[in-house]
Amino acid sequence: MKTAILSSILLITLASAAASSFAADTTWQKNHPRREQVNHRLAHQDARIHKEVKEGEISKGQAAALHREDRSIRREERSMARLDHGHITRADQRALNQQENVVSKQIGK
């Protein structure tokens, strides 16, 4: 009985911790939709690069170069956000997406 109660308490604690971390992500996404879109796209491109390497479509060297370009875009996104109190403007988002388009076209050629 005591074990069941402790297990229940542990389960409730873990569930509430998971719910609060989920809510934090959602709040950030609501407050920074442009940054979230850019970062989501970078994460998707990262997955595509890994997939192409795994399938033998691109070499590890090519993947490393693409990852470097993506990291550069991510650094630029952070720098732009720093200048505008944690947000990026539509023009910033447009510029970052154009840079991501260039990298995207290089994946899986």
PASE-330171 format. One record per residue (C-alpha): residue number from 1; x, y, z. Coordinates in nm, 4 decimals. Layout:
N
<r n="NUM" X="X" Y="Y" Z="Z"/>
...
This chain:
109
<r n="1" X="0.0000" Y="0.0000" Z="0.0000"/>
<r n="2" X="0.2768" Y="0.2417" Z="0.0984"/>
<r n="3" X="0.4619" Y="0.1585" Z="-0.2248"/>
<r n="4" X="0.1501" Y="0.2318" Z="-0.4300"/>
<r n="5" X="0.1108" Y="0.5721" Z="-0.2647"/>
<r n="6" X="0.4763" Y="0.6584" Z="-0.3213"/>
<r n="7" X="0.4501" Y="0.5430" Z="-0.6826"/>
<r n="8" X="0.1407" Y="0.7586" Z="-0.7314"/>
<r n="9" X="0.3139" Y="1.0623" Z="-0.5833"/>
<r n="10" X="0.6172" Y="1.0060" Z="-0.8046"/>
<r n="11" X="0.3973" Y="0.9692" Z="-1.1119"/>
<r n="12" X="0.2071" Y="1.2900" Z="-1.0339"/>
<r n="13" X="0.5334" Y="1.4767" Z="-0.9741"/>
<r n="14" X="0.6818" Y="1.3583" Z="-1.3033"/>
<r n="15" X="0.3622" Y="1.4377" Z="-1.4934"/>
<r n="16" X="0.3460" Y="1.7901" Z="-1.3533"/>
<r n="17" X="0.7131" Y="1.8496" Z="-1.4332"/>
<r n="18" X="0.6593" Y="1.7336" Z="-1.7908"/>
<r n="19" X="0.3495" Y="1.9515" Z="-1.8256"/>
<r n="20" X="0.5303" Y="2.2588" Z="-1.6969"/>
<r n="21" X="0.8225" Y="2.2101" Z="-1.9357"/>
<r n="22" X="0.5762" Y="2.1688" Z="-2.2236"/>
<r n="23" X="0.3992" Y="2.4899" Z="-2.1226"/>
<r n="24" X="0.7321" Y="2.6755" Z="-2.1160"/>
<r n="25" X="0.8067" Y="2.5715" Z="-2.4750"/>
<r n="26" X="0.4606" Y="2.6793" Z="-2.5834"/>
<r n="27" X="0.4981" Y="3.0178" Z="-2.4144"/>
<r n="28" X="0.8323" Y="3.0774" Z="-2.5865"/>
<r n="29" X="0.6836" Y="2.9766" Z="-2.9201"/>
<r n="30" X="0.3927" Y="3.2165" Z="-2.8674"/>
<r n="31" X="0.6253" Y="3.5014" Z="-2.7722"/>
<r n="32" X="0.8808" Y="3.4357" Z="-3.0488"/>
<r n="33" X="0.6942" Y="3.2927" Z="-3.3498"/>
<r n="34" X="0.9452" Y="3.4156" Z="-3.6075"/>
<r n="35" X="1.2419" Y="3.2755" Z="-3.4161"/>
<r n="36" X="1.0551" Y="2.9505" Z="-3.3611"/>
<r n="37" X="0.9874" Y="2.9175" Z="-3.7351"/>
<r n="38" X="1.3505" Y="2.9825" Z="-3.8267"/>
<r n="39" X="1.4814" Y="2.7440" Z="-3.5603"/>
<r n="40" X="1.2297" Y="2.4745" Z="-3.6561"/>
<r n="41" X="1.3434" Y="2.5000" Z="-4.0141"/>
<r n="42" X="1.7100" Y="2.4745" Z="-3.9117"/>
<r n="43" X="1.6296" Y="2.1626" Z="-3.7074"/>
<r n="44" X="1.4441" Y="2.0117" Z="-4.0048"/>
<r n="45" X="1.7403" Y="2.0820" Z="-4.2344"/>
<r n="46" X="1.9728" Y="1.9214" Z="-3.9791"/>
<r n="47" X="1.7602" Y="1.6050" Z="-3.9890"/>
<r n="48" X="1.7619" Y="1.6090" Z="-4.3695"/>
<r n="49" X="2.1420" Y="1.6366" Z="-4.3736"/>
<r n="50" X="2.1750" Y="1.3377" Z="-4.1384"/>
<r n="51" X="1.9311" Y="1.1389" Z="-4.3531"/>
<r n="52" X="2.1228" Y="1.2145" Z="-4.6733"/>
<r n="53" X="2.4512" Y="1.1035" Z="-4.5138"/>
<r n="54" X="2.2892" Y="0.7838" Z="-4.3880"/>
<r n="55" X="2.1516" Y="0.7106" Z="-4.7349"/>
<r n="56" X="2.4881" Y="0.7855" Z="-4.8962"/>
<r n="57" X="2.3557" Y="1.0808" Z="-5.0962"/>
<r n="58" X="2.6174" Y="1.3196" Z="-4.9554"/>
<r n="59" X="2.9575" Y="1.2635" Z="-4.7961"/>
<r n="60" X="3.0433" Y="1.3379" Z="-4.4347"/>
<r n="61" X="3.2574" Y="1.6276" Z="-4.5566"/>
<r n="62" X="2.9658" Y="1.7777" Z="-4.7468"/>
<r n="63" X="2.7456" Y="1.7291" Z="-4.4410"/>
<r n="64" X="3.0004" Y="1.9059" Z="-4.2221"/>
<r n="65" X="3.0055" Y="2.2019" Z="-4.4606"/>
<r n="66" X="2.6245" Y="2.2200" Z="-4.4602"/>
<r n="67" X="2.6183" Y="2.2001" Z="-4.0799"/>
<r n="68" X="2.8705" Y="2.4883" Z="-4.0668"/>
<r n="69" X="2.6439" Y="2.6986" Z="-4.2866"/>
<r n="70" X="2.3425" Y="2.6168" Z="-4.0663"/>
<r n="71" X="2.5382" Y="2.7065" Z="-3.7512"/>
<r n="72" X="2.6306" Y="3.0366" Z="-3.9105"/>
<r n="73" X="2.2634" Y="3.1086" Z="-3.9817"/>
<r n="74" X="2.1746" Y="3.0157" Z="-3.6226"/>
<r n="75" X="2.4440" Y="3.2499" Z="-3.4865"/>
<r n="76" X="2.3118" Y="3.5278" Z="-3.7063"/>
<r n="77" X="1.9557" Y="3.4625" Z="-3.5826"/>
<r n="78" X="2.0723" Y="3.4911" Z="-3.2217"/>
<r n="79" X="2.2637" Y="3.8082" Z="-3.3005"/>
<r n="80" X="1.9603" Y="3.9651" Z="-3.4679"/>
<r n="81" X="1.7423" Y="3.8710" Z="-3.1692"/>
<r n="82" X="1.9913" Y="4.0232" Z="-2.9280"/>
<r n="83" X="1.9535" Y="4.3569" Z="-3.1063"/>
<r n="84" X="1.5727" Y="4.3560" Z="-3.0728"/>
<r n="85" X="1.5089" Y="4.2409" Z="-2.7141"/>
<r n="86" X="1.4914" Y="3.8709" Z="-2.8015"/>
<r n="87" X="1.2780" Y="3.9050" Z="-3.1148"/>
<r n="88" X="1.3538" Y="3.9123" Z="-3.4859"/>
<r n="89" X="1.1760" Y="4.1339" Z="-3.7361"/>
<r n="90" X="0.9961" Y="4.0142" Z="-4.0479"/>
<r n="91" X="1.2865" Y="4.1436" Z="-4.2547"/>
<r n="92" X="1.5287" Y="3.9441" Z="-4.0361"/>
<r n="93" X="1.3142" Y="3.6331" Z="-4.0765"/>
<r n="94" X="1.2991" Y="3.6830" Z="-4.4526"/>
<r n="95" X="1.6784" Y="3.7213" Z="-4.4758"/>
<r n="96" X="1.7378" Y="3.4117" Z="-4.2622"/>
<r n="97" X="1.4902" Y="3.2079" Z="-4.4679"/>
<r n="98" X="1.6650" Y="3.3130" Z="-4.7882"/>
<r n="99" X="1.9949" Y="3.1894" Z="-4.6432"/>
<r n="100" X="1.8261" Y="2.8641" Z="-4.5412"/>
<r n="101" X="1.6907" Y="2.8267" Z="-4.8966"/>
<r n="102" X="2.0483" Y="2.8304" Z="-5.0293"/>
<r n="103" X="2.1533" Y="2.5551" Z="-4.7865"/>
<r n="104" X="1.8349" Y="2.3577" Z="-4.8522"/>
<r n="105" X="1.9051" Y="2.3459" Z="-5.2270"/>
<r n="106" X="2.2489" Y="2.1953" Z="-5.1536"/>
<r n="107" X="2.1021" Y="1.9056" Z="-4.9539"/>
<r n="108" X="2.0551" Y="1.5929" Z="-5.1597"/>
<r n="109" X="2.1872" Y="1.7248" Z="-5.4902"/>
